[in-house]
Amino acid sequence: MGERRAALKHLFCTNVILLLNLHLGVAQLCNLDIKIKGGDVILPRNPIPGSILHYVCPDGAYPYPVAWRVCQRDGSWTPLLSDSREHSILASCNPMTCVQPLEFENGEFYPRKSVYKVGDKIQFSCYSGFRVYGSSFLSCQSNGKWNGSLPICDDDEAFCHNPGIPFGSRKSGKDYNLEGVVTYTCPANLIPSGTLKRVCLSNHQWSGKEPSCESRYSFDTAEDIEEALNNTMLSLLHRQGNTEEKLNVYLLIDASQSVGKDNFQLGVGFLMNLILKMSNYAIQAKYAIVVFASQAKTKLALTEKANQDPKAVINILKELSYSEFEESPGTNTGEALLQVVALINSYKQQQRLPILWNQNKHISFIVTDGMLNMRWPLQYGTTSQDCYE
């Protein structure tokens, strides 16, 4: 009888402590019994709130619906919910695929498939009177992207060359003469990148950057990112050496719950290395820093003295705290971009002469997991356009 009474007392006390912990908001440890079908899980040594587990899949596969999960204060992991709001009961390793070409002008390609898997190859050829530019043979790589460059068949008769049709996209407009316009659209399941509306310019080039429609699960390799950054640095250095152009760099970093403390620190480290790289290239820039979760906070404005000193900017980044945003777990990328618009407008007001303002170039780096879960501000599209005029 005494043992039963003691057991009941222990159970009662345990439940009371648990209820008190939940009521007082005391953080709980997360369960480590987590699995993924077809892959492995890298678990944190100490599953405290903010710690992260990572799903690892074999080469040529990707973790679905998320690549990592964050331990929450209530002792649960963030849900299995993709950035496109797809739910899943169990994580799994799905085979990687490459985006299929939907249209191809002035030529043929083979084989035509609805799904191209890793290792699949595709060949392009042009009709008589046209020559191929770009790659005639492409292979689907394990990162979900095609190797080589976009194949294009052109007869070299127009003022601008045929701009091509990126895989997964559809193009409207066939006027490739001076001031001709082409536009591109991507289906809802693909992410648009680059310039979707391009104009044939007087230098025989198309405005903007070649667009693309990318899979949500494809990724760039470290080598691709390094090459792109180096090209950007060299381009900026060349422009500053030949003009009076001034560079304003906006560093936006996501501190939402879905990111996790470890990934937040990795993002901060990336931005610190970016600043060092720019200073090594002798690129003169002013920096602004915005951190966002459910709300966005400006940590450094263009009008502050520290913004031109790389060491001072890096010190501000070092002092950023992920825990500051624990009570606002959402991802409000729209508000962060509106903060950038406000920073630009504030700085613009200080440039008394229009010629001084026109010498400014603005670049934003956004470090985020892409899990946008708050309403996009409707006014962003117009205000951002106004401040760049």
N, C-alpha and C positions, 0 to 999 in steps of 0.2 A: 504493500500500500504506500509505503514511504517512497519507494522508487518511482511509482507512478505519479505521485504528487510532485516529486522533484522534476520528472520529465515534463509534466504539464507546466510547471513553473518556468523551466528553461525555454519551452516553446513560446509561452506567453511573453517572456522578456525579449526573446529574439524578435518576435513580431512587432513588439512595441518599439524596439530599437530601429528596426527596418522602417516602420512608419514614420518615426521621428526623423530618420535620415532623409527620407523622401520629402517630408514636410519642410525640413530646414534646408533642403537643397544640397545635402552632402553628396559629393560625387561617389558614384559606384564604379567598381571594376567591371570590365566587359568580359563576356564569355570567350574562351579561347578555342572552343570546339567548333571551328569554322572550316568548311570544305568548299572546293570548287570542282565541278565535273571536268575531268580531263586535264587537270593542272595541279599546281601546288599553291600553298598559302604561306606567305612570310608574315609571321605574327610578331607583334611588339613584345619585348621582354616584360614590360610592365604595362598592362592594358588599362592605363588611366585615361580620363577624358582628354581628348586632343591627340592621343596616340593613333597610329595608323596601321592597318593590315594591308598587305599588298597581294593581289592575285597574280600568279605567274603562269603563263601558258607556253607551250612549245613554239618554236619558230614556225611562222605561217599561220598562227592562230592568235586570237585576241580574247581577253576576258570580257564576258557579257553578264550583266549590263553595265558594270563599272569595273575600273582597274584597281580601285582601293576603297576602303571604308574607314570611317573615323569613329572612334569611341566617343559616345555622348555622355553627358553628366548623369543620365538616368541608368547607365550600365548597359545600354543597347548600342549596337553598331548602326551607323546611318543606313537607311533602307537600300535595298537593291532596286534602284531607280535610275534609269539612264538620263542623259541630258535632254533626250527627246520625250521624256516622261513615260518610258516603257518600264513596267514592273516585271519582276521575276521572283519566283519562290527560291530558286537555287542558282548560284553563279555557275557559269559554264564557260569552257573554252570553245569558241566558235571558229570555224575556218575563215581565214582572211580572204577577201575577194577584191578585185579591182573594178573600177567604174567602167561600164561598157560604152563604146561609142554609139551614139544615137543617130548621128548624121555625118555624112562625109561627102564633100563636094568634088565633082569632076574626077571621080575615081571609084575604086572598089576596095573592100577589105575582106579578109578571110582568116579564120572561120567567124561566122556570125553566131554569137551565143547570147543568152540572157544573163549568164553568170560566167565570169572568168576567174578561175582559181589561181592560186600561187603556182607559178611554173608554166601556165598557159601562155602561148605565143600567138601573135596576130601579125598579119602581113598586109601592107597597103600598096596599091598600084594605081597609076594615073591613066586616064583615057588619052588617046592619041592627041597630040598638040599641047599637052600639059606636062610639066615636069614636077617631080616630087621635091619638096623642101622638108627638112626635118628627118625623122627616122622612118625608114620603110618597114623595119621589123621591130616589134616591141615585145617585152616579156613582163608578165605580172610578177612583181616582187613581193617578198614576205612582209613588207610594211604596208601593203595595200595600194601601192602606186606603181605606175608603169615606168620602166626605164626609158632613157632616150628623150627626144623632144617631139612636140606635136607634129604629126605628118600633115602636109598641106600640098594640094595639087593646084598649080597656078600656071597661067599662060603668059605672064609678064606683060600684059597689054594695058592694064589699068595704071592710074597714077600711083596708087599704093598697092602693095602686094596683097593677095588674099590673106586675111587675118586668121583663117582656119576656124574650126569648130572644136573646142575642147571636149574631151570625152564626158558624156553625161549631160551636155548642154544642148540647147537648141538656139539657132541664130536667126534673127530677122534682119533684113537689109542686105542688098547685093551691090550697092553702089560703092565701088572702091576708088572712085575718082576724088579729086580735091573737095574736102568738106563733106564727103559722103559719111554716113553714119550706119554703124551696125550695133545691134543690141543682143545680149545673151540672157537666157533664163535657165535656172536650175530647178529640177524637181524638188518637192518638199523634203525628201529623204536625204538630199545632198546639201552640203554647205558651200555657198558661193564664195569665191575669193577673187581678188584682182578687180579689174575695171569692166563692169558689165555693159557700159555704153562707151563706144570708142569712135573717134572722129579721125578721118584721113587728113593729116596735116601737110603744110607746104614743104616739109622736109622729106616727104614720101614715107613718113612713119605714121603709125597709129598712136593716138593719144593713150595715156595710161599704161597699165600693165596687162599682159595676157591673162584673161580670166581662167578660172577652173571651177569645176564642181567636184567637191571632195567628199569621200565617205566619212562618216562620223568616227570611224574606228581606224582609219589609216593614219599614219604618222610620218614625220620627217626623221631621218637619221641624224645622229650627232654631226656627221660630216656635212650633211645638207645644210644644217643650221649654221655651222661654222662658216661655210662658204658664203651663205647669204649675208651673214653679219659682216664678214670681211668685205664683200662687195659693197654693202651699204656704207661702211666706214670710208672706203676709198672714194665712193661717189660723193659723200659729204665733204671729204677733204678737198676733192677737186673743185667742188662748187665754191667752197669758202676761199680757195686760193685764187679764183677767177672773178669773184663778185664781192660786194659788201654785205652779202647775206648773213643774217644772224639766225642762229639755231636755238629753238626752244624745245626742250625734251620733257614730255610728261610721263612720269612713271606711275602706273596704276597697278596695285597689287590686291588680290582677293584674299580677305581674311575670314570668309564665311565658314560655317560649320563643315560643309562638305569638303573643304580643302584640307583641314587638319593642321596641327602645329608644325609637324615635321616638313610637310610640303610648303607651308608658309615660309619657314626658314630657308628652304631651298630656293624659293622664289626671290626672297630678299638677297640671298647670295648671288643669284643670277644677275639681279639689277646692280649689285655692287661691282661684279666683274664687268658688266657692260660699261659702267662709268669709267672703270680703270682702262678698259680697252679703248674707249673714246679719247681719254686723256693721253694714252700712249700714241694714238694717231695724231695728237696735237689738234684735235677738233675742239674749237671754242663753243661752249654751249651754256645755256641757262637751264636749270632743272626745276621741276615742280613734282611733288609727291602727293598722291592721293591713295588712301587705303579705304577699302569698302567691304561691307557685309550687307546688313539690311539698310544701313545708312552709309554715306560716304563722308570721309573726313580729310581735309587738306592738311598735310603735315609740313609742306614747304610750298610757298607761293613764289611766282616769278619776281614779285616785288621785294622779296627779302634778300638781304645782302649775301647770305650763305649760298645762294643758288648757283654762283659761278665758281665756287671752290669745290673741286671734286672730293677732297678729303672731308670737308664739312658736310657735303651731301651724303657721303658714305657713313659718316657718324650718325646722321639722322636716321638713315636706314637701319643701322645697328640697334638703335634705341626703339624701333617699332616693336610693339607687343601684340601677339596674337590674342592673348587673354583679354585685351581691352575690348574685343568685339564678341566675347562669349555670350552676352545677353542679346545680341542681334544676329542670329544665325543665318539670315537669308542672303541671297546674292543679288544685290541691286546694281548691276552694271550700268543701267541707264542713269542712275543718280551720279555715279562716278564720272560718267562722260559729261553730264551737265556741270559737274564741278570743273571739269577741264574747260568747258565753254565759258564759265564764269571767270576762271583764271585768265583766259585769253582776252576776254572783254575788259577785265580790270587792267591788264597790262596795256591793252590798246589805248585806253583812255589816257595813259601816261605818255604815249607817243604823240606829241603835239603836232608834228608835221606828218602828213600822209606818206611822204617819201620814206620816212623812218619806219613807219608801220609796214609798208610794202616790202621792206628788206627782211622781214621776219619769216622764217620757215618753221612750221610746227610738226613735230613727230611724237606719236604716242606709242608706248610699249605697255601692253596689258598682260599681266601675269594672272591667269585664272584657270579654273578647271572647266569653265564653260557651262556650269550648272545654273544658268539663269532661271530664277524662280520667282521673280517679282515683276510687276507690270512695267513694260517699257514706256518711258514718258513720251507722249505724242509730240510735245514741243521740241524734242531733241533734234529732229530732222531739219526744222526750220532755223532754230537758233544756231546750230553748228554751221549751217550754210552761211548765215548772216555774218558770223564772226570771222569767217575766212575770206569774205569779199574784199 
